[in-house]
Amino acid sequence: MGFLDKAKDAASDSLEKGKELSGKASEKMRAFDSDAIIADTVLKAVEKQEKVNSVLKEKGSNYRVDGIDLSMGIPPTVTFTVRRR
């Protein structure tokens, strides 16, 4: 097997792996498209915000979690905005 044959085989293997990963990513995106999953994520994020704000208040901090930003990508992310009161 020559160099070009090995390169073709490696490229073919890489292409197959890419197709497989692309399919898995598409499946994950469809799973995150569910309204119920999005609603659960919102509720959990708000609950976390309230708990953190309670702890900050107990500690006498002037800071509070002021906003929540949700991104339903792969992986999904929750970003909290902190403001001084």
C-alpha positions in Angstrom: 0.0 0.0 0.0 1.5 3.3 -1.1 1.5 6.7 0.5 -1.5 7.9 -1.6 -3.5 4.8 -0.7 -2.8 5.4 3.0 -3.8 9.1 2.7 -7.0 8.2 0.9 -7.9 5.6 3.6 -7.2 8.2 6.4 -9.3 10.8 4.7 -12.1 8.3 4.2 -12.0 7.3 7.9 -12.0 11.0 8.9 -15.0 11.7 6.7 -16.9 8.8 8.2 -16.1 9.9 11.7 -17.2 13.4 10.9 -20.5 12.2 9.5 -21.0 10.1 12.7 -20.3 13.1 15.0 -22.5 15.3 12.9 -25.4 12.9 13.2 -24.9 12.8 17.0 -24.9 16.6 17.2 -28.1 16.8 15.2 -29.8 14.3 17.6 -28.7 16.4 20.6 -30.0 19.6 19.1 -33.4 17.9 18.4 -33.5 16.8 22.1 -32.9 20.4 23.3 -35.6 21.7 21.1 -38.3 20.4 23.5 -40.3 23.1 25.1 -40.4 21.1 28.4 -36.6 20.9 28.6 -36.3 24.6 28.0 -38.9 25.3 30.6 -37.1 23.1 33.1 -33.8 24.8 32.4 -35.4 28.2 33.0 -36.9 27.1 36.3 -33.6 25.6 37.5 -31.7 28.8 36.6 -34.2 31.0 38.4 -34.0 28.7 41.5 -30.2 29.0 41.4 -30.4 32.8 41.1 -32.7 33.0 44.1 -30.5 30.8 46.2 -27.3 32.6 45.3 -28.9 36.0 46.0 -30.1 34.7 49.4 -26.5 33.7 50.3 -25.1 37.0 49.1 -27.6 38.9 51.2 -26.8 36.8 54.3 -23.1 37.6 53.8 -23.9 41.3 53.6 -22.7 41.6 50.0 -23.8 44.5 47.8 -23.8 42.2 44.8 -26.8 40.2 43.4 -27.4 38.0 40.4 -29.4 40.3 38.3 -30.0 38.5 35.0 -29.9 35.1 33.4 -28.9 34.3 29.8 -29.7 30.9 28.4 -28.1 29.4 25.3 -29.5 26.1 24.1 -26.5 25.0 22.1 -24.2 22.0 22.5 -23.5 22.1 25.4 -26.3 24.3 26.7 -25.1 27.2 28.9 -26.5 29.4 31.6 -24.8 32.7 32.2 -25.6 34.8 35.2 -25.2 38.6 35.3 -24.0 40.1 38.6 -24.7 43.7 39.5 -23.9 45.8 42.5 -26.9 47.1 44.5 
